[in-house]
Amino acid sequence: MRYRESMGLRLSEIGFGGWVVGSDLYRVDDDVARALVKRALDLGINFFDTADVYGRGRSEALLGEWLRGHDVVISTKVGYDFYGGGRPARRFDPRYLEMAVSRSAERLGRRPNILMLHNPPAGAVREVAGYVLSRRGVWADYVGAALGPEVDVLEEGIAALEAGLDALMFVFNILEQEPGLELIRRGAGRILLARVPHASDVLTDSFKPEFPPEDHRSLRPREWLVKARRLVEAEIAPLARELGLSLGQYAVKFVLSFPVTSVVVTATSLEELEEYASASDGKPLPRDHLERIGEFWAKYREVLQSPPPALA
């Protein structure tokens, strides 16, 4: 495993997506989830990302227990009020944030290294950023924003960067290159965390066009999944084979070919985790491959635009 440093924080190039732990987003058995966390540590992964709303606190509690005593970087996110029961509602007022951050720290058994607002609209970022920054060093060592699910993610990211937040998390993959490319350019020197590198499994060898209704990936229209997969099989899969890589490895390497700090993967099996982690080998995609992917994006970006948000 290789590591990258931003703002004095050293993260593994591959980050562990904690939404597979203790939540109903993927329905991974606890024993399997614990084995995944253990294997991640064995592979040298030191960055674990979660959120208070995953499993209504259960993901944080389990990760806090399983990572106790390990020298790791933990990121969590707050901003969905699930404490009153019913459907979680977004809240970013200081009073709520203070309570939510305190509860997250209790479940984790430690202060998180990174604390991010979870899917805040741009207006909320502008309103509360000053307060969040005033709590840097109290809530967490670094503060930031995990962007989405609005369609104006670029505006949200610019608002966060202009406010001086330390960290940004955003969707970035071969099929969804904007606004990630612009945020990477504008956020140089910040902690940049790329998520959804596999575009709801379209960029893996285990793709299927339908997901269970409780799986957040089911928010993607089937038509988009089928259309995107057809393009991938025709133009991206041959590039991966040319380098002797699986499609999943190739997708991760694409993201790591840019100056992001870490790419957070979703792994529901040890085989997937090992496959994705192996992409961290210090070998970015060759220049001609990046150029061909750039041509692919220029040709098909309108076709691929506006899928529903990839929530995580």
N, C-alpha and C positions, 0 to 999 in steps of 0.2 A: 504494500500500500504506500502510495506517495501522499505528500501533504503540501498544502498551500497556506500561506500566511497573509492575512489582511488585518490591518489595524492592530497588529501585535498578537492576533489570535491565530493559532495553528490548527487547521482542520484537515482531516482526511479528505482526499479528493472525492471519495464516496461517502455520502451521509446516509444514515439509516432512517427511513421514514416510519415513525412510530405510530402512524394510523393503522398499521396492521396489528398493533398490540392493544388488547382489551377493548376494542370497539366493534361495532357492527358494520363498519365500512367494508371489511373484507371477511369477517367471520373466521379469523384464524384461531384455532384452538390454542389455549394458553400454553400448553406444553410445547406446541410447535413454535409459538411466538418466543418463548423463553430460549428454545434451542437456536432460533434465529439470532437473538441478541447475543448469546454466547459465541456463536460462530462469527458474528460481526466483530466481536472483540478479538477473537483469534486471528481474524484476517487483518487486523490493524485499524479497523474503523474506530475512530474516536469521536465522531460527531453523530449525535442522536437528536432527532427533531420530533416534537410531539405538539399537542395542544390540549387545553383544558377540556374542550368540548368532545374530544375523542373518547367515546365510552362514558361521557359525563364524569370525567376525572379518573376513570379506571386506567387509561393508558399511562397517565402521569404516575399513578400509584404503583403500577407494575414496573414501569421503567425505573422509577426511583428505587424500588426494592432490588431489582435485578442488577442495577448498575452501582449499587452502594459499594464503596471501597475502590472503585475503578477510576483511574485518571482520565475522565472523558469530558467532552463539551456537550452540554445539554441546552437545547433551545426549546422554548415553549411559546404558545400563542394564547392570547386572551382577547375577548371581545364579543363572544356569544354567551348571552346570559341563559344558562340552562338550570339555574338554581331554583326557579319557581315552578319547575315542571312544565310540561307541554313543549311546544316547538321552540328551540333556542332562538332568541332575538338578539340582534346585534346592539351592543351598548358600549360606548367609549367615554362616558362621563367619568371624571376623575374619581368620584366616590365609588362607582362600581369597579373601576380598574384597580383601585387600592385593595378592595375586598378580593377580587378575582386573583390578583397576583399573590396575595397572602395565602390563599387557599392552594394555589398551584405549588408554592414553595413547601407548604405542609405535606402535600401528597408526594412531591419529589424527594422530600427529606433534605433539601438543600436549596440554596438560591440558584436559579438557572443562570447560565453564562450569558445567554441571549434571551431577551424578552421581546416578542413582536406583537403588534396589534394584528388581529386576525381578520383579514379581508375588509379593511376599513375603506369607505368611500373617501374621495379626495377631500371633501369638505370636512370630514371627521379628522383626517390627518392634519389639516391646517389648524383646526380648532384645538386639538389636544396635544400636538407635537411638543409645544413648549413645556407643558406639564410633564410629559413622558421624559423629555430630556432632563428635567429637573430631578427625576427619580433614577437616573443613571447612577449606578454605584449603590443604589438602595434596592431596587427591584432586581437588577441584573448588572453585569459588567458592561453589556452593550444592549442598546434598544433599537428597534426597527419596525418594519411593517412587512407582513406577508400579503401580497397583492392579489386582488380579485374579490368576488367573481364578476364585477361590473365589466362592461366592454371598454371603459375608459381607463384601463390599467396603466397606460402611459402617463396619464394625468396624475393618477395616484402616486406612481413612482417618482415623477418629477416633484410633486408636493413633498414627498418624504425626503428626497435628496436636498431640496431647497431648504427644508426645515432643519437639516443637519442630522437626521437619523443615521445610525451606524450601519444598519443591515437592511437588505431588501431580499425578499423571496418572491420568485415569479416563475411562471411557466416558460420553458424554453426547450424546444426540440426541433428536429428536422422539419416537422410539419407545421410548427407554430413558432416561427422565428421572430416575429414582431409581436409585442414591443420589446422582446428580450434583447435583441441586438442593440436597440437604442438605449435601453437601460444599462446594458453592459458598458456602452460607450460613455454615458453620462455618469455612471457610478464608479468609475475607475478609482481604486483605492479603498472603496467601501467593502463590507462583507456581503458578497453577492452569492445568493443561494438559489440554484436552479432546481425546479421541481418538474414532475411529469415528463421526464426525458423520453419515455416510451409512448407518449400520446395514447393513453388508455390501452396499452398492449398492441396497438397497431404496428409499432416498431419493435416487435418481438416475434420469435418463431412459434409462440404459443397463442397467437391471436385467435379470438373468436368474436363474431359480430354481435353477440348478445350477452348481457350480464343479468344476474338476478336483480329484481326491482329494488332491493335494499342496498345494492352496491352503487356507490356514487358515480361510477363510470357509466351507469345506465342513463345518466343525464345526456350522454352523447346520442344524437339521433343515429339510428341504425344506418340511415342513408349516408351520413358522413363517414361512419366507420367503414362501410363497404367501399365507398368512393376513395377514401384515403388509402385503404389497404390495396386497392387495385393499382394505384399509383406507386405505392411502395414496392409491390412485387415486380412491377415493370421497370422501375428506375433506381430504387435504393437497394433492394436485396442483391442485385448483381454486383453493386459496388462492395457490399460487405463480403460477398463470396470471393471477390477479387483479392481481398486482403486476408482471406482465411478466417474471417470473424463471423460470429453469430450476429444476427440482426440486432439483438439486445446489446451486445458489446459495441457494435458499430454506433448505435444510437447514443450510448454513453460517451464514447470517444468523440463524437461530434461535439457534445456539450463541453467536454474537457479541452477541446481545441481552442476554446475561448477563455479569456481571463476571468472566469468565475472562481469563487473560493471553494465551493463544494457542490456536487450534484446529488440531490436527495432521491434515492431510489425506493421503489415499492417492491419488496421481495416477499413472497408468500411461501417459499420453499427454500431449503438450503441450496438446491441446485441453482435457482435463480440468483440468490445472493452471491454465490461464488462466481457465477457467470458475469454478473455486473461488476463485482469487485475486481475481477481480472482485467477489466478495461483500464484500471489505474496502473499503467506500466511505463509512464513517461514518454509514450509514443503517440503524439497527436495524429489525426488523420493527415495524410499527405496533402500538399498544397493543391494538387490537381483534383483530388477528391472534394476538397472544400470548394473549389471553383465549380465543380460539376453540381454539387449540392446547391451552391448559390444560383446557378443557372436553373436548376429544378425549382427553386423557390420563386425566382422571377417569373418563370413560366406558369406555375400553378398556384401562386399565392391567392389569386382571386377565387379560384375554385375551392381552396382550403380555408378561406376566411370564414369567420364567425361561427365556428362550432360552439356549442354551449360551454360554459366554464368548466374546466377540469378541476373540481374542488378537491382539496386535500389539506 
